[in-house]
Each structure stands twice: as C-alpha cells, then as structure tokens.
Amino acid sequence: MTTTRTRPRKTVEDYMNLPEGMFAEFIGGEIYRSPSPKDAHQRIVGNLYFALRSFVDARGLGAVRTAPDDVHLPSGDVVQPDVLYIAKANLGIIRDWIRGAPDLVVEVLSPENAVLDRVVKLDLYANNGVKEYWIVDDAAKSVEIFVLSGNRYLSDGYFQKTDAVNSKLLRDLSLPVRDVLA
C-alpha cells in the first residue's frame, strides 16, 4: 500500500503571523513568498504610481496605492499588487488593509512571478471582480490590459514601447509605455 503525504493547507491566520515586511501573498491555501523586487521592477512601479496618482488626484477619482499593501479579496485570498486603483465610490474598502476588490490592479512581471501573475492571478482577480487588470512586462517592453466581462477577462489591448496605454476604466488616460518603462 502506498501512502501519499500532503502538505496541510495554510490559513489567513498563518499568513497574518508572518513577520512584518515579508513579501508574501496568500492564494488558494498557499503562501507564496518572493524576494525583494529588483531595481528595474521598483522603477516601473514608481513610474506607474506617479502617473496614475497624478491622473487620479487631478480629477478626484479615488485612490492609488502600491505594494506592500495587503488586499484581502472577497475570496479570502490576500495579495499585494504592485499598483492598484480604487474608485471614489469604493473608497470604503480602505481600512486597516484593503478589504475588497480594487477597481484596477497592475502587476509588473519578474522572472520569478510570471506564471503566478499571468495565470493564477488573472483568474483570481477576475473571480473577485477586479474590473481592469494590467500586466507590465519589462522584458517584452509591453503592457497588456484585460477588462472584466462577467467573471473572466477579455483582452483590451497589447501596448508596446511606442504606444500609449488607454484604459476603459480611467477614461482620458493616455500613458506612453516608454514613460512606464523609463
């Protein structure tokens, strides 16, 4: 007789007991840890944050945040998106942590997290009602935008270095990809 050993599933409590400042996320009963982001990643996050926050603040549209900021999704999963936007009507989800689905989430790919961001989080964010999801790929010099339709995402554009990102959610936003990747 063969015995199969399985790892016990983690809980949100296990996640919340991790040391403060650890880069980790709780998805589907697993804790995903990652090393500190590299400089290129942080530069892109900073560029996105500055551009989105300037746009949102100038129009009084809501709030923009960056990682590490725990987002407790309705599914019970806890993620730390690189950049996120919460519309003015939904600002009530910002409390001790963010408790609910942001309106827009941006993930900047790293070699260590590409599958997690392109597959696992794509489904996770869609199932939790995140209206728009951007994937920034420095290696490909691109930004992909997905827009929620029902409980799944449809592609809304693949923007390269010479293009400008246009968002359905943030109307009138025209963000040159070269400025994001600068």
LUMLOMAR-256383 format. One line per 4 residues: number of its first residue (from 1); their letters; for each residue x, y, z of C-alpha. Coordinates in nm, 3 decimals. Each point is the difference from the previous one (the first is absolute). Layout:
<rs>
NUM> A> X:Y:Z; ... $
</rs>
This chain:
<rs>
1> MTTT> 0.000:0.000:0.000; 0.133:0.343:-0.097; -0.047:0.297:0.228; -0.017:0.349:-0.140 $
5> RTRP> 0.104:0.283:0.224; -0.159:0.337:-0.063; 0.087:0.336:0.145; -0.265:0.153:0.221 $
9> RKTV> -0.169:0.302:-0.155; 0.098:0.333:0.146; -0.251:0.244:0.146; -0.032:0.377:-0.001 $
13> EDYM> 0.109:-0.017:0.363; 0.325:-0.172:-0.106; 0.052:0.278:-0.253; -0.075:0.277:0.253 $
17> NLPE> 0.257:-0.155:0.240; 0.286:0.046:-0.249; 0.259:0.260:0.100; -0.094:0.355:-0.098 $
21> GMFA> 0.160:0.116:-0.322; 0.022:-0.345:-0.158; -0.093:-0.008:-0.367; -0.266:-0.269:-0.003 $
25> EFIG> -0.352:-0.069:-0.123; -0.267:-0.250:0.104; -0.171:-0.160:-0.300; -0.205:-0.318:-0.005 $
29> GEIY> 0.122:-0.124:0.337; 0.368:0.052:-0.088; 0.242:0.267:0.111; 0.211:0.131:-0.287 $
33> RSPS> 0.319:0.175:0.111; 0.221:0.203:-0.225; 0.330:0.180:0.034; 0.016:0.378:0.011 $
37> PKDA> -0.065:0.147:-0.344; 0.294:0.097:-0.218; 0.074:0.361:-0.088; -0.160:-0.011:-0.348 $
41> HQRI> -0.321:-0.136:0.150; -0.011:0.276:0.264; 0.076:0.269:-0.258; -0.297:-0.113:-0.211 $
45> VGNL> -0.227:-0.018:0.307; 0.107:0.354:0.093; -0.067:0.129:-0.352; -0.346:-0.160:-0.005 $
49> YFAL> -0.086:0.124:0.346; 0.104:0.356:-0.080; -0.187:0.008:-0.333; -0.318:-0.165:0.132 $
53> RSFV> -0.007:0.200:0.322; 0.053:0.329:-0.186; -0.285:-0.086:-0.238; -0.238:-0.124:0.273 $
57> DARG> 0.073:0.280:0.249; -0.038:0.277:-0.260; -0.351:-0.127:-0.077; -0.104:-0.106:0.351 $
61> LGAV> -0.064:-0.355:-0.121; 0.107:-0.201:0.306; 0.324:-0.142:0.140; 0.315:-0.166:-0.135 $
65> RTAP> 0.215:-0.230:0.216; 0.314:-0.212:-0.042; 0.139:-0.319:0.151; 0.050:-0.107:0.262 $
69> DDVH> -0.362:0.071:0.086; -0.206:-0.307:0.091; -0.316:-0.038:-0.205; -0.246:-0.241:0.164 $
73> LPSG> -0.213:-0.117:-0.293; -0.360:-0.120:0.042; 0.123:-0.358:-0.068; 0.212:0.010:0.317 $
77> DVVQ> 0.327:0.021:-0.194; 0.248:0.274:0.092; 0.215:0.159:-0.270; 0.243:0.290:-0.028 $
81> PDVL> -0.046:0.146:-0.350; 0.281:0.222:-0.122; -0.239:0.290:-0.068; -0.374:0.029:0.050 $
85> YIAK> -0.277:0.253:-0.048; -0.320:0.027:0.202; -0.280:0.215:-0.141; -0.149:0.276:0.217 $
89> ANLG> -0.325:-0.196:0.041; 0.194:-0.295:0.146; 0.238:0.180:0.239; -0.177:-0.168:0.294 $
93> IIRD> 0.205:-0.316:-0.067; 0.310:0.183:0.124; 0.027:-0.071:0.371; 0.283:-0.153:0.202 $
97> WIRG> 0.070:-0.183:-0.326; -0.192:0.000:-0.322; -0.302:-0.221:0.050; -0.166:-0.064:-0.333 $
101> APDL> 0.082:0.006:-0.370; 0.185:0.303:-0.138; -0.136:0.135:-0.327; 0.335:-0.030:-0.178 $
105> VVEV> 0.303:-0.213:0.078; 0.343:0.021:-0.164; 0.262:-0.273:0.030; 0.356:0.050:-0.126 $
109> LSPE> 0.146:-0.331:-0.112; 0.318:-0.142:0.141; 0.150:-0.329:-0.120; -0.095:-0.154:0.339 $
113> NAVL> -0.367:0.100:-0.020; -0.097:-0.006:-0.367; -0.215:-0.316:0.018; -0.164:0.112:0.324 $
117> DRVV> -0.092:0.340:-0.150; -0.099:-0.123:-0.349; -0.202:-0.305:0.105; -0.086:-0.026:0.370 $
121> KLDL> -0.061:0.369:0.068; -0.176:0.052:-0.332; -0.270:-0.243:0.112; 0.012:0.114:0.363 $
125> YANN> -0.055:0.367:-0.081; -0.276:-0.078:-0.249; -0.184:-0.225:0.245; 0.020:0.273:0.265 $
129> GVKE> -0.139:0.276:-0.221; 0.309:0.210:-0.078; -0.128:0.200:-0.299; 0.332:0.054:-0.176 $
133> YWIV> 0.332:-0.187:0.023; 0.328:0.120:-0.150; 0.308:-0.217:-0.046; 0.322:0.193:-0.060 $
137> DDAA> 0.282:-0.200:-0.157; 0.334:0.183:0.001; 0.172:-0.281:-0.194; -0.256:0.026:-0.284 $
141> KSVE> -0.029:0.379:0.041; -0.377:-0.030:0.015; -0.316:0.059:0.199; -0.301:-0.231:-0.038 $
145> IFVL> -0.342:0.112:0.116; -0.286:-0.234:0.088; -0.356:0.117:0.064; -0.250:-0.197:0.205 $
149> SGNR> -0.294:-0.153:-0.184; -0.218:-0.207:0.231; 0.251:-0.193:0.209; 0.281:-0.018:-0.256 $
153> YLSD> 0.233:0.239:-0.174; 0.001:0.102:-0.362; 0.310:0.149:-0.155; -0.034:0.375:-0.047 $
157> GYFQ> 0.335:0.067:-0.157; 0.366:-0.085:-0.023; 0.205:0.318:0.009; 0.367:0.017:-0.097 $
161> KTDA> 0.270:0.257:0.071; -0.110:0.237:-0.278; -0.370:-0.016:0.104; -0.201:0.174:0.270 $
165> VNSK> -0.211:-0.195:0.249; -0.369:0.088:-0.012; -0.225:-0.119:0.280; -0.374:-0.063:-0.023 $
169> LLRD> -0.027:0.056:0.375; 0.209:0.320:0.015; -0.144:0.182:-0.299; 0.223:0.262:-0.163 $
173> LSLP> 0.313:-0.168:0.139; 0.268:-0.020:-0.266; 0.317:-0.135:0.156; 0.300:-0.052:-0.231 $
177> VRDV> 0.149:-0.346:0.058; 0.351:0.149:-0.039; -0.076:0.219:0.306; -0.108:-0.305:0.200 $
181> LA> 0.315:-0.192:-0.091; 0.240:0.300:0.021 $
</rs>
